[in-house]
Amino acid sequence: MEGISIIIPVFNKLDATQKCVQQIRESNSTCDHEIIIVDNGSTDETQESFLNDHKIIYVRNDTNLGVAKAMNVGAAEAGYDLLCFMHNDVFVYQEDWPVIIKKFIRETPGAGVVGLYGAKAIRADSSFRGNSIVHAKRENPSLRKPCEKVAVVDGLLLAMRKSVFDTVGGFSDEFIMHFYDKDMSLKTLTAGFTNYVLNIPFEHSSATTRSGMKEDDSIRDEAKGKFLAMWAESLPVDVTTWWERIGYLPKDRGTSN
């Protein structure tokens, strides 16, 4: 069915989720859509707030399965042919932004993952080449064109056809919090699709979708090790043009994980 399924994995932080849902509803008046909340066992009032909201598809997991598994659960519930995965602390400041994403994906042959933040180059150590990062942050966006081709799209918001999602097998469950977005991006690239970042202004307030799971270096390092083991033969990846690469040479000092 034509439309867009907006899938939001959550764990507590009800205020942020309510604000996110309200913002989606207020900014979208013309696109057929559904909002799917995947609750990773929240202990606050998230369940009570959304369980009886007939405008929300509410799915509850008994425990915190992590972001990747939660998004796979949400995708299984989706009734539309386009999937949009977003964190509950992301706020998009563009009227009818789901329409823009839907229109872009439908009119762009071979579109893979489409989002609002990404990088044109990912190094062999999994870091981004700093000056290849493009984004549409509301404050000081780096993106000037309507869109840019990228190697990797960040998981704060990423969209794709359901057929693309199914073709690459969804998100890899072993990436609980980190690297699931880099993994998905490389899956689509190696399957012959092209990834994009769109110029749609947004804010990312904090990592509330990850709250309640122990955030430490060992978790990230474990995910990084798995990612590098899976993609060692494919890295580095660089989709910059020759003139962009020349422009980056004297300026590129930054990295990003």
MODAVEN-V449275 format. One record per helix or strand of 3 or more residues. SS is the DSSP state (alpha for helix, beta for strand). FROM is the first residue (numbers start at 1). TO is the last residue. If there is no record, write none. Layout:
ss=SS from=FROM to=TO
ss=SS from=FROM to=TO
//
This chain:
ss=beta from=4 to=10
ss=alpha from=14 to=27
ss=beta from=33 to=39
ss=alpha from=46 to=50
ss=beta from=56 to=60
ss=alpha from=67 to=77
ss=beta from=82 to=86
ss=beta from=90 to=92
ss=alpha from=97 to=107
ss=beta from=111 to=115
ss=beta from=117 to=119
ss=alpha from=130 to=132
ss=beta from=133 to=135
ss=beta from=147 to=150
ss=beta from=157 to=161
ss=alpha from=162 to=167
ss=alpha from=180 to=190
ss=beta from=194 to=198
ss=beta from=202 to=204
ss=alpha from=208 to=210
ss=alpha from=217 to=231
ss=alpha from=242 to=249
//
